[in-house]
Amino acid sequence: MQAKMSWDERYQKTWEGEVREPSLFLRENLSLLPKGKALDLAMGVGQNAIFLASQGYDVVGIDSSSVAIERALNFAREKGVTIRAEQADLTSYTLPSETFDVVLNFYFLERGLIPEIKRCLKKSGMAIFETYTAEHQKYVPFNPRYLLDENELLHLFLDFKVTFYQERVEDSGGVKKAVARLLAEKKR
């Protein structure tokens, strides 16, 4: 319950009018994603879910924070799109089998959820993943439990057809971050 409280507090302190852009990685790879139903895990204020909804996807977002969900739903209404949202603790959540064409996982790492992500994708469905690697600790103090080891994300999806994989350090206005990105298709 403590983690949920801290996420609610974090989103409560975020400026109400703050608009975050959808992930560049998502936008750049949109044409590779199959159309249909999408799931955004740990969606936060919903910028990625809303982007996909604006592109014609039927989107469900899950987050543990009721404050984030409320902001995402309000932001979606402002943008003139509809998303469905569910409050849930993803550390113990069971995803429905073979339901989604696309699953998004941005800046959330729960290794035990990887088999659930794979199971909830339809055949030929795509997982799109972006999160921090262990190298990120060089730039920002971070709990190592939530950081990927070198090539770990790639190895977690070796049973999929990996369309794109990258690990890199980026500098955005003097702020560095180390990330891994993956786009992978369910083969069976």
Secondary structure by P-SEA (a helix, b strand, c coil): caaaaaaaaaaaaccccccccccaaaaaacccccccbbbbccccccaaaaaaaaaccbbbbbbccaaaaaaaaaaaaaacbbbbbbbccccccccccccccbbbbcccccccaaaaaaaaccccbbbbbbbbccccccccccccccccccaaaaaacccccccccbbbbbbcccbbbbbbbbbbbbcc
